[in-house]
């Protein structure tokens, strides 16, 4: 169990960290503005941020997680829960205890990786709390792995059969409604980008980081595309959204 959970958590971490490192390292490495260790640390910092771990920088705190990275991490950790469940022979066993054990094991392994990453990036003007990282990664990894474990062990099917029909219908209706709202938000965000595409291109070009650097900035922007979708949905619904201190965007005011 321990070996399987450690390997699965490590592989999930690696496959979600490498894309971040490549994206954030493009500008530095291509323009000789940094070193490989610096790019690796930047990748770790972005990886931590993607899990919801705030970064304390010399310019102030940074805590806005790119949801595209969070979704990638959830998917890889869900697969980790699937693999560990199969490794211990819990497939189709319909045992909630085994599913919970798998989730705890993966969560512990992931928490250790998060704490190590926090210590590794805490140099210069950047500080990350290892305790905060460990707790966040434990919850993030454990809950994500639990999703894969309950599906693999058959616990999810067992719970679905035991749930009353009105509850199942309500969950399906709520899920469809939520997806429709997100679809509307994505459409609104896409329309805003299309109408203001020239301004966006000018902003990216103003950084003068070369082709690779601009590609990296574009990919970072795409990592926040799900955030923009949620903000747009909130804007369409009326409440709007807030960014930073004393900054709100809604249909009635900005």
DOTI-273758 format. One line per field, with one value per residue (C-alpha): x, y, z; residue in one letter; residue number from 0. Coordinates in steps of 0.5 Angstrom, whole numbers, plus 2048, in hexadecimal, padded with zeros to 3 digits. Layout:
N
u	c(X;...)
v	c(Y;...)
w	c(Z;...)
code	c(A;...)
pos	c(NUM;...)
//
This chain:
254
u	c(800;805;80A;804;801;808;809;802;803;80A;807;801;806;80B;806;802;809;80D;808;808;810;810;80B;80E;815;814;816;81B;81F;81E;820;826;822;823;826;823;823;81F;81A;819;818;813;80F;80F;80C;807;805;804;800;7FC;7FA;7F7;7FE;7FF;806;809;80D;811;80B;806;802;800;7FA;7F6;7F6;7F6;7F0;7F3;7F9;7F4;7F0;7F6;7F8;7F1;7F1;7F8;7F7;7F0;7F4;7F9;7F3;7F1;7F8;7F9;7F2;7F4;7FB;7F8;7F2;7EC;7E9;7E2;7E2;7DD;7E1;7E0;7E6;7EB;7E9;7EA;7F1;7F3;7F1;7F5;7FB;7FB;7FA;800;805;802;803;80A;80B;808;80C;812;810;80F;816;819;816;817;81D;81E;818;813;810;80C;809;80B;805;800;803;803;7FB;7F9;7FC;7FA;7F2;7F3;7F7;7F2;7EC;7EE;7F0;7EA;7E6;7EA;7EA;7E2;7E1;7E6;7E4;7DD;7DB;7D8;7D3;7D1;7D0;7CC;7C7;7C6;7C4;7BD;7BB;7B9;7C0;7C3;7BF;7C0;7C8;7C7;7C3;7C8;7CE;7CA;7C9;7D0;7D3;7CE;7D0;7D7;7D6;7D3;7D8;7DD;7D9;7D9;7E1;7E2;7DE;7E2;7E9;7E7;7E4;7EB;7F0;7F4;7F5;7F7;7FC;7FF;7FF;803;807;809;80D;812;814;815;811;812;811;80A;808;809;805;800;800;800;7FA;7F6;7F7;7F3;7EE;7E9;7EA;7E7;7E1;7DF;7E0;7DC;7D6;7D6;7D6;7D0;7CC;7CD;7D1;7D8;7DF;7E4;7EB;7F0;7EE;7E8;7E8;7E1;7DE;7D7;7D1;7D0;7D7;7DE)
v	c(800;805;804;804;80A;80E;80C;80E;815;816;815;819;81F;81E;81E;824;828;827;82B;831;830;830;836;83B;839;83B;842;841;83C;83E;845;843;847;842;83B;834;834;83A;837;831;835;83A;833;831;838;838;830;832;838;833;82F;836;837;83E;841;847;84B;852;855;852;84C;848;843;843;83B;83A;835;831;82F;82D;829;825;824;821;81D;81A;819;815;811;80F;80D;808;805;805;801;7FC;7FB;7F9;7F5;7F9;7F9;7F8;7F6;7FB;7FD;804;803;801;807;80B;808;809;810;811;80E;812;818;817;816;81C;820;81F;821;827;829;827;82C;831;831;830;837;83B;83F;846;84A;844;841;83B;838;830;82F;833;82F;828;829;82C;826;821;823;824;81E;81A;81C;81B;814;813;814;80F;80A;80A;809;803;800;800;804;80A;805;802;809;80B;805;807;80E;810;812;819;81A;817;81B;821;820;81F;825;829;827;828;82F;831;82E;833;839;837;836;83D;840;83D;840;847;846;844;84A;84F;84C;84C;853;856;851;857;85A;853;852;859;857;851;854;859;855;854;84D;849;844;83F;844;846;83F;83E;844;842;83B;83E;842;83C;839;83E;83D;839;83F;844;83F;83F;846;847;843;847;84D;84A;848;84F;84F;850;84E;852;852;855;85A;85E;85C;859;858;857;859;85F;862;861)
w	c(800;802;7FC;7F7;7FA;7FA;7F3;7F1;7F4;7F2;7EB;7EB;7EE;7E8;7E3;7E6;7E7;7E1;7DC;7E1;7E1;7D9;7D9;7DE;7DC;7D5;7D5;7DA;7D6;7CF;7D1;7D5;7DB;7E0;7E2;7E1;7E9;7E9;7E4;7E8;7EE;7EA;7E8;7EF;7F2;7EC;7EE;7F5;7F3;7EE;7F5;7F8;7FC;7FD;7FB;7FF;7FB;7FC;7F8;7FC;7FD;7F7;7F8;7F1;7EF;7E8;7E7;7E1;7E5;7EB;7E6;7E3;7EA;7EC;7E6;7E8;7EF;7ED;7E9;7EF;7F3;7ED;7ED;7F4;7F5;7F0;7F3;7F9;7F6;7F8;7F1;7F1;7F9;7FB;801;804;808;803;7FF;805;806;7FF;800;806;804;7FD;801;806;800;7FD;803;804;7FD;7FE;804;800;7FB;7FF;803;7FC;7F9;7FF;7FD;7FC;7FC;7FC;802;802;809;809;80E;80A;803;807;80A;803;7FF;804;803;7FC;7FA;7FF;7FC;7F5;7F6;7FA;7F4;7F0;7F5;7F6;7EF;7EE;7F5;7F3;7F9;7F4;7F1;7F8;7FA;7F4;7F5;7FC;7FB;7FA;7F3;7F5;7F7;7F1;7EC;7F0;7EF;7E8;7E7;7EB;7E7;7E0;7E3;7E5;7DF;7DB;7DF;7DE;7D6;7D6;7DA;7D5;7CF;7D3;7D4;7CD;7CA;7CE;7CC;7C5;7C5;7C9;7C6;7C3;7CA;7CC;7C7;7C8;7D0;7CE;7C9;7CE;7D2;7CD;7CF;7C8;7C5;7CA;7D0;7CD;7CC;7D3;7D5;7D1;7D4;7DB;7D8;7D6;7DD;7E0;7DA;7DF;7E4;7DF;7DD;7E5;7E5;7DF;7E1;7E8;7E4;7E0;7E6;7E9;7EF;7EB;7EE;7F2;7F1;7F6;7FB;7FA;7F2;7F0;7E9;7E8;7E3;7E7;7E9;7E8)
code	c(X;X;X;X;X;X;X;X;X;X;X;X;X;X;X;X;X;X;X;X;X;X;X;X;X;X;X;X;X;X;X;X;X;X;X;X;X;X;X;X;X;X;X;X;X;X;X;X;X;X;X;X;X;X;X;X;X;X;X;X;X;X;X;X;X;X;X;X;X;X;X;X;X;X;X;X;X;X;X;X;X;X;X;X;X;X;X;X;X;X;X;X;X;X;X;X;X;X;X;X;X;X;X;X;X;X;X;X;X;X;X;X;X;X;X;X;X;X;X;X;X;X;X;X;X;X;X;X;X;X;X;X;X;X;X;X;X;X;X;X;X;X;X;X;X;X;X;X;X;X;X;X;X;X;X;X;X;X;X;X;X;X;X;X;X;X;X;X;X;X;X;X;X;X;X;X;X;X;X;X;X;X;X;X;X;X;X;X;X;X;X;X;X;X;X;X;X;X;X;X;X;X;X;X;X;X;X;X;X;X;X;X;X;X;X;X;X;X;X;X;X;X;X;X;X;X;X;X;X;X;X;X;X;X;X;X;X;X;X;X;X;X;X;X;X;X;X;X;X;X;X;X;X;X)
pos	c(0;1;2;3;4;5;6;7;8;9;10;11;12;13;14;15;16;17;18;19;20;21;22;23;24;25;26;27;28;29;30;31;32;33;34;35;36;37;38;39;40;41;42;43;44;45;46;47;48;49;50;51;52;53;54;55;56;57;58;59;60;61;62;63;64;65;66;67;68;69;70;71;72;73;74;75;76;77;78;79;80;81;82;83;84;85;86;87;88;89;90;91;92;93;94;95;96;97;98;99;100;101;102;103;104;105;106;107;108;109;110;111;112;113;114;115;116;117;118;119;120;121;122;123;124;125;126;127;128;129;130;131;132;133;134;135;136;137;138;139;140;141;142;143;144;145;146;147;148;149;150;151;152;153;154;155;156;157;158;159;160;161;162;163;164;165;166;167;168;169;170;171;172;173;174;175;176;177;178;179;180;181;182;183;184;185;186;187;188;189;190;191;192;193;194;195;196;197;198;199;200;201;202;203;204;205;206;207;208;209;210;211;212;213;214;215;216;217;218;219;220;221;222;223;224;225;226;227;228;229;230;231;232;233;234;235;236;237;238;239;240;241;242;243;244;245;246;247;248;249;250;251;252;253)
//
